[in-house]
Structure formats: structure tokens, C-alpha cells
Amino acid sequence: MHTPANTPMPTVSLREITSSTVRKVCRLKVSPDQEQFVAANAFSLAEALFAPEAWYRAIYADEIMVGFVMLWDDTLSETPPIKPEIYLWRLMLDAAYQGQGIGKQVLAEVIRYVHGRPGITRFYTSYVPGERGPEKFYRSLGFVPTGAVDEDGEIVIEYPIHNRAT
């Protein structure tokens, strides 16, 4: 489902997930050929339950829920490290809403969040390499390879942020 050229871009917002929206978040799906690249939202929410550093939101385009985003935010830890980092843990858009520029708007909102957190020294993510994977998307937004591969074989990339005083 692509937005026609004469249709205005939807307004993207990141909203807290509530007891009345959690089932809808869990029903969002990527296309079958993308399932190897991102965990199911129900699994992500289960992981978040055991991670005080998890910051997660439903993604809305205007008033329609279209996706899910989750960060690992060191600043949310009971005892944050001296040099806190933020990791883009999950980003998924329902298959019906891809290719409309929503993902770019989501990352812009996430980057605003990152810049608003105290003392963040690094913002990064990782991805499973492969056709239809997210590499081109992330690179187009300014993420750069770090040369590292994580323990799951994912390629680690970083978004350049400027160190600043807290």
C-alpha cells in the first residue's frame, strides 16, 4: 500500500502501548519474506517485561496503528553507566504500511528521543543481512557500519551523534 503522490504524508507519532492497544500491536505483521529480519511484536513485548531499560511504543500514522519500535536505553537503568548508550532494539512496520516514508519519520522521532536523553554517547542498531533486509533503509538515514558483528551474526551500525554535556 503506497501513498499516492498527491496524498499528504501522514503525521507519525509514537504512543505508549496500553491494555487496550496491546493486542493490536501483536497482530501487526511484516511480509512473510521479512519475518527473518525482525522478531514478532509479542516476543518483543515479552522481552521488554524483563528489561527495565526497554523503551517501546506503538507507531501511528495519523490515527492508524502501523508498527512497533523498541529501544534499549541505558539511561532507564536503575544505575545508568557513566557513558550511556541507546540501541534500536526493534523496528517494524506492518507490511500494509511500508514504502510510504513512515519508517523515516519514525527514525526522526527516535533520533529526537535519543538527543533528549542525558549523556548519550552512542546510538546504534544491528540487522540481519539479506535481500529485503533493512540495510539500505538504515544507510539512507545516516547509519554507518562499525565493522562489528554481534553474537547473533548481525551487522552493527551506528548513527553519528555529537557528544554533549548533560
Secondary structure, DSSP 4 states (H G I P E B T S, - for coil): ----TTSPPPPEEEE---TTTHHHHHH----GGGGGGS--HHHHHHHHHT-TTEEEEEEEETTEEEEEEEEEEGGGSSS--SS-EEEEEEEEE-GGGTTSSHHHHHHHHHHHHHHHSTT--EEEEEE--STT-SHHHHHHTT-EEEEEE-TTSPEEEEE-------
